[in-house]
Amino acid sequence: MTKAACISLILSLTLFSCGRSGTRATSSSKFAVAFYNCENFFDPANDPEKDDDEFTPEGKYHYTQRIYEQKLHNIATVFQSMGEGDEKIKPAMIGLAEVENDKVLQDLAAQPEIAQRQYRFIWFRGPDPRGINVALLYDPQQFKPLSSEAIPIDLSGISTNSHTRDILHVRGTFSGDTVDVFVNHWPSRRGEEEASEEKRAVAAAALRRNCVRLTPSAKIIIMGDFNDNPTDSSISALGTSANRSQDKFYDPWAALYASGQGTEAYKGEWNLFDQIIISPTLANGANGHLHFAGNEIYKPEFIVDHYHGHDGEPHRSFAGTHWINGYSDHFPVMMYFEK
């Protein structure tokens, strides 16, 4: 592992405890993974090497220590809710997008709502100009990392702004099986549609190359905010199918998208940008090995907006630049496995 990798071991000490859509697994013998775009999860300190000035106390969002602490509490509360109650399964790993740095991850893992889970994390400082990155939060009792790397996405051939988030690749053991996890946050749809689409095509190609270089029997979990829907060309370029196939990645989100559901809304229209996609070895696992058991857009009532004409949408952190004590402008997604 390179020095740039930051794997948290700070939680080895004893710490104190303190509406869904899709096909839900309910047995306590099941296993869960999740992904969440945390929407501008910065700390309030100014990083002179990154363009994070907006999210400082003096910036236009007036991002103070008090707001940061509330944001930490809010995100931790979402994760706490994922693993409480008789029918809920504590996620073995949670992929994150729009997280600034290791301090944010350390502070998040130490929040009273989830501290007893002793989550650790893997993170690389990436090239994004604003300083936002992807990361993997994991339960060391369920997932044991073996290696990690940051996979760059080279946009220099199509854009003067060639910097975007790296793809995080982590290999580890999950319930006794070796899995390869890829956490993504592909280029946004800002700017000219054709140019942004080409950027995501480059990201898809980079991801595809790194999946293909693994053995045909590899168990692969791809998660992220792809800024594209299950029906878009960048997703199909990965070799996906909405049906379980022996030779294609399984993307079970197309049916939810077709029914009008999504993880984020733009101008009143739903997008399902946040997805978890798996290799056929996990979609159709043999007995004794991990295999797919369900998926859902995770939206408990407390993270759903009910005002300002945004009824049913994610309760985001800011309205314009005004803090409204929300969570994120995306809903999380979860996937379930069993043996």
C-alpha positions as CSV (number, residue, x, y, z in Angstrom):
1,M,0.0,0.0,0.0
2,T,1.4,3.5,-0.9
3,K,2.0,6.1,1.7
4,A,-0.9,8.1,0.2
5,A,-3.3,5.5,1.5
6,C,-4.8,6.3,4.8
7,I,-6.2,3.3,6.7
8,S,-7.6,4.2,10.0
9,L,-6.6,2.2,13.0
10,I,-7.7,4.8,15.6
11,L,-10.7,2.8,16.7
12,S,-8.9,-0.1,18.2
13,L,-9.5,1.4,21.6
14,T,-12.8,0.7,23.4
15,L,-15.3,3.4,22.5
16,F,-18.6,4.1,24.0
17,S,-21.9,3.4,22.4
18,C,-24.4,5.6,22.7
19,G,-39.3,4.1,3.7
20,R,-37.4,1.9,1.6
21,S,-37.6,0.9,-2.1
22,G,-36.4,-2.4,-3.6
23,T,-36.1,-6.0,-2.6
24,R,-35.3,-6.2,1.1
25,A,-33.4,-9.0,2.9
26,T,-34.5,-9.5,6.5
27,S,-32.6,-12.4,8.0
28,S,-29.8,-11.7,10.5
29,S,-27.7,-14.2,8.6
30,K,-27.5,-11.9,5.7
31,F,-24.7,-9.4,5.0
32,A,-25.0,-5.8,3.7
33,V,-23.0,-3.2,1.9
34,A,-24.0,0.5,1.2
35,F,-23.0,3.5,-0.8
36,Y,-23.7,7.2,0.1
37,N,-22.8,10.5,-1.5
38,C,-22.5,12.6,1.6
39,E,-22.8,16.0,-0.3
40,N,-19.9,18.3,0.4
41,F,-18.6,16.6,3.5
42,F,-15.8,19.1,4.3
43,D,-14.1,20.0,7.5
44,P,-14.1,23.8,8.1
45,A,-10.3,24.3,7.9
46,N,-8.9,25.9,4.8
47,D,-6.7,23.6,2.8
48,P,-4.2,25.8,0.9
49,E,-3.7,23.1,-1.7
50,K,-7.4,22.7,-2.6
51,D,-10.2,25.0,-3.7
52,D,-12.3,24.5,-0.5
53,D,-12.7,28.1,0.5
54,E,-16.5,28.0,0.1
55,F,-16.7,25.5,2.9
56,T,-14.9,27.5,5.6
57,P,-16.3,29.9,8.2
58,E,-15.4,32.9,5.9
59,G,-16.7,31.2,2.7
60,K,-20.1,31.7,1.1
61,Y,-21.6,28.7,2.9
62,H,-20.4,30.0,6.3
63,Y,-19.3,26.5,7.1
64,T,-18.5,26.8,10.8
65,Q,-17.3,24.2,13.4
66,R,-20.9,24.0,14.7
67,I,-22.3,23.2,11.2
68,Y,-19.5,20.6,10.7
69,E,-20.3,18.9,14.0
70,Q,-24.0,18.8,13.1
71,K,-23.1,17.4,9.7
72,L,-21.1,14.6,11.4
73,H,-24.0,13.8,13.7
74,N,-26.5,13.7,10.8
75,I,-24.4,11.4,8.6
76,A,-23.6,9.1,11.5
77,T,-27.3,8.9,12.3
78,V,-28.0,7.7,8.8
79,F,-25.4,4.9,9.3
80,Q,-26.7,4.1,12.7
81,S,-30.2,3.6,11.3
82,M,-28.9,1.1,8.7
83,G,-28.0,-1.4,11.4
84,E,-30.6,-1.1,14.2
85,G,-33.7,-3.2,14.9
86,D,-34.5,-6.9,14.4
87,E,-34.8,-6.6,10.6
88,K,-31.8,-4.4,9.9
89,I,-28.3,-5.5,9.0
90,K,-25.2,-3.5,10.0
91,P,-23.3,-2.8,6.8
92,A,-20.0,-4.5,6.5
93,M,-18.7,-1.6,4.3
94,I,-20.0,1.7,3.1
95,G,-18.6,3.5,0.1
96,L,-18.6,7.3,0.4
97,A,-18.4,10.1,-2.0
98,E,-17.7,13.9,-1.5
99,V,-15.6,13.4,1.6
100,E,-12.7,15.8,2.0
101,N,-10.1,14.1,4.0
102,D,-9.0,11.6,6.7
103,K,-10.0,14.0,9.5
104,V,-13.6,13.9,8.3
105,L,-13.5,10.1,8.3
106,Q,-11.8,9.9,11.7
107,D,-14.4,12.3,13.2
108,L,-17.3,10.4,11.5
109,A,-16.1,7.0,12.8
110,A,-15.8,8.4,16.3
111,Q,-19.4,9.8,16.4
112,P,-21.4,8.3,19.4
113,E,-24.1,7.0,17.1
114,I,-21.7,4.5,15.4
115,A,-18.5,4.5,17.6
116,Q,-19.2,1.1,19.1
117,R,-19.1,-0.4,15.6
118,Q,-15.4,0.5,15.5
119,Y,-15.5,1.4,11.8
120,R,-12.2,1.9,10.0
121,F,-11.6,3.5,6.6
122,I,-9.4,3.5,3.5
123,W,-8.9,6.8,1.7
124,F,-6.4,8.3,-0.8
125,R,-5.8,12.0,-1.3
126,G,-6.9,12.5,-4.9
127,P,-6.5,15.2,-7.6
128,D,-10.0,16.7,-7.5
129,P,-9.5,20.5,-7.4
130,R,-12.1,21.0,-4.6
131,G,-10.5,18.3,-2.5
132,I,-13.4,15.9,-2.4
133,N,-12.7,12.2,-2.6
134,V,-14.2,8.7,-2.4
135,A,-13.5,6.4,0.6
136,L,-14.5,3.1,2.1
137,L,-15.7,2.8,5.6
138,Y,-15.6,-0.8,6.9
139,D,-16.4,-3.0,9.8
140,P,-13.2,-4.9,10.6
141,Q,-15.2,-7.8,12.1
142,Q,-16.9,-8.3,8.7
143,F,-14.4,-7.1,6.1
144,K,-10.6,-7.4,6.3
145,P,-8.7,-5.4,3.6
146,L,-5.7,-7.1,1.9
147,S,-4.6,-4.3,-0.5
148,S,-5.8,-0.9,-1.8
149,E,-4.9,1.4,-4.6
150,A,-6.1,4.7,-6.3
151,I,-6.9,4.3,-10.0
152,P,-6.6,7.6,-11.8
153,I,-8.9,8.7,-14.6
154,D,-7.0,10.5,-17.3
155,L,-9.1,13.2,-19.0
156,S,-6.2,15.1,-20.5
157,G,-7.2,14.0,-24.0
158,I,-10.6,15.5,-23.9
159,S,-10.5,18.3,-21.4
160,T,-8.3,21.2,-20.2
161,N,-9.6,20.4,-16.8
162,S,-8.1,16.9,-16.6
163,H,-8.5,16.4,-12.8
164,T,-11.4,14.2,-11.4
165,R,-11.9,11.8,-8.6
166,D,-9.8,8.6,-8.6
167,I,-11.5,5.2,-8.4
168,L,-10.7,3.5,-5.1
169,H,-10.0,-0.2,-5.4
170,V,-9.9,-2.4,-2.3
171,R,-9.4,-6.1,-2.1
172,G,-10.4,-7.9,1.0
173,T,-12.1,-10.9,2.6
174,F,-15.8,-10.5,3.2
175,S,-17.5,-13.4,5.1
176,G,-14.7,-15.7,4.1
177,D,-14.7,-14.8,0.3
178,T,-12.2,-12.6,-1.4
179,V,-13.8,-9.6,-3.0
180,D,-12.7,-6.7,-5.1
181,V,-14.5,-3.4,-4.3
182,F,-14.4,-0.4,-6.6
183,V,-15.7,2.9,-5.2
184,N,-16.5,5.6,-7.9
185,H,-17.6,9.2,-8.2
186,W,-17.6,9.9,-11.9
187,P,-17.5,13.4,-13.5
188,S,-20.6,15.4,-13.1
189,R,-23.1,16.6,-15.7
190,R,-22.1,20.2,-15.4
191,G,-21.1,22.0,-18.6
192,E,-21.9,20.9,-22.1
193,E,-23.7,17.6,-22.1
194,E,-21.6,15.9,-24.8
195,A,-18.3,16.8,-23.1
196,S,-19.5,15.6,-19.7
197,E,-20.8,12.4,-21.2
198,E,-17.4,11.7,-22.8
199,K,-15.7,12.2,-19.4
200,R,-17.9,9.5,-17.9
201,A,-17.1,7.2,-20.8
202,V,-13.4,7.6,-20.0
203,A,-14.2,6.7,-16.3
204,A,-16.2,3.7,-17.4
205,A,-13.4,2.5,-19.6
206,A,-10.8,2.9,-16.8
207,L,-13.1,0.9,-14.4
208,R,-13.7,-1.8,-17.1
209,R,-10.0,-2.3,-17.7
210,N,-9.3,-2.8,-14.1
211,C,-12.1,-5.3,-13.7
212,V,-11.1,-7.2,-16.8
213,R,-7.5,-7.7,-15.5
214,L,-8.9,-9.7,-12.6
215,T,-9.5,-13.4,-12.9
216,P,-12.8,-14.5,-14.4
217,S,-13.8,-16.0,-11.0
218,A,-13.2,-12.7,-9.2
219,K,-16.0,-11.5,-6.9
220,I,-16.5,-7.8,-7.8
221,I,-18.6,-5.1,-6.1
222,I,-18.8,-1.8,-8.0
223,M,-20.4,1.0,-6.2
224,G,-20.6,4.8,-6.6
225,D,-22.3,7.9,-7.8
226,F,-21.9,7.5,-11.6
227,N,-23.7,10.7,-12.5
228,D,-25.5,8.4,-15.0
229,N,-28.6,6.2,-14.8
230,P,-28.7,2.4,-15.3
231,T,-29.9,2.9,-18.9
232,D,-27.1,5.3,-19.9
233,S,-24.3,4.2,-22.2
234,S,-21.5,4.6,-19.6
235,I,-23.1,2.0,-17.4
236,S,-23.9,-0.4,-20.3
237,A,-20.2,0.0,-21.3
238,L,-19.2,-1.9,-18.2
239,G,-21.0,-5.0,-19.6
240,T,-24.1,-4.8,-17.4
241,S,-27.4,-6.6,-17.5
242,A,-30.7,-6.0,-15.6
243,N,-31.1,-9.7,-15.4
244,R,-28.8,-12.2,-13.8
245,S,-26.4,-13.5,-16.4
246,Q,-23.4,-15.8,-16.3
247,D,-21.2,-13.4,-18.2
248,K,-22.4,-9.9,-17.4
249,F,-22.3,-7.6,-14.4
250,Y,-25.6,-7.5,-12.6
251,D,-27.2,-4.1,-12.2
252,P,-30.5,-4.5,-10.4
253,W,-31.4,-0.8,-10.3
254,A,-32.9,-0.6,-13.8
255,A,-36.4,-1.8,-12.7
256,L,-36.5,0.8,-9.9
257,Y,-35.4,3.6,-12.3
258,A,-38.1,2.5,-14.8
259,S,-40.7,2.7,-12.1
260,G,-39.8,6.4,-11.5
261,Q,-37.7,6.0,-8.5
262,G,-34.3,7.6,-7.9
263,T,-31.6,8.6,-5.5
264,E,-31.5,12.3,-6.4
265,A,-33.8,14.8,-8.1
266,Y,-33.0,17.6,-10.5
267,K,-35.7,20.0,-11.5
268,G,-38.3,17.7,-10.3
269,E,-37.0,14.7,-12.3
270,W,-35.5,11.6,-10.6
271,N,-32.1,10.2,-11.4
272,L,-30.7,6.9,-10.1
273,F,-27.1,7.8,-10.2
274,D,-26.1,5.9,-7.1
275,Q,-25.8,2.2,-7.8
276,I,-24.1,-1.0,-6.6
277,I,-23.2,-3.4,-9.4
278,I,-21.9,-6.9,-9.0
279,S,-20.1,-9.6,-11.0
280,P,-21.9,-12.7,-12.1
281,T,-19.9,-14.7,-9.5
282,L,-21.8,-12.7,-6.8
283,A,-25.1,-12.4,-8.6
284,N,-25.3,-16.2,-9.0
285,G,-23.0,-17.4,-6.2
286,A,-22.8,-21.2,-5.5
287,N,-23.9,-22.6,-2.2
288,G,-21.4,-21.8,0.5
289,H,-20.4,-18.6,-1.2
290,L,-21.7,-15.0,-1.1
291,H,-24.5,-14.3,-3.5
292,F,-27.1,-11.5,-4.1
293,A,-30.1,-11.4,-1.8
294,G,-31.7,-8.0,-2.5
295,N,-31.2,-4.2,-2.9
296,E,-32.9,-1.0,-2.0
297,I,-32.8,2.7,-2.1
298,Y,-32.5,3.5,1.5
299,K,-34.7,6.4,2.6
300,P,-36.0,6.3,6.2
301,E,-38.5,9.1,6.8
302,F,-36.1,11.4,8.7
303,I,-33.8,11.9,5.6
304,V,-36.8,12.7,3.3
305,D,-37.7,16.4,2.6
306,H,-41.3,17.6,3.0
307,Y,-41.2,21.3,2.3
308,H,-40.3,24.0,-0.2
309,G,-41.8,22.1,-3.1
310,H,-39.3,19.2,-2.7
311,D,-41.6,16.7,-1.1
312,G,-40.2,13.2,-1.2
313,E,-36.7,14.3,-2.2
314,P,-33.6,13.9,-0.1
315,H,-33.3,16.4,2.8
316,R,-30.2,18.1,1.6
317,S,-27.7,20.0,3.8
318,F,-28.1,23.5,2.3
319,A,-30.8,25.5,0.6
320,G,-28.7,27.6,-1.6
321,T,-25.9,28.6,0.7
322,H,-28.1,28.5,3.9
323,W,-27.6,25.5,6.2
324,I,-30.9,23.7,6.8
325,N,-29.6,20.9,9.0
326,G,-30.1,18.2,6.4
327,Y,-28.2,15.1,5.4
328,S,-27.4,14.9,1.7
329,D,-28.9,15.7,-1.7
330,H,-28.7,11.9,-2.4
331,F,-30.4,8.9,-0.9
332,P,-28.0,6.0,0.0
333,V,-28.3,2.6,-1.7
334,M,-27.9,-0.8,0.0
335,M,-27.3,-4.3,-1.3
336,Y,-27.7,-7.6,0.6
337,F,-25.9,-10.9,0.3
338,E,-26.2,-14.3,1.9
339,K,-24.3,-17.6,1.8
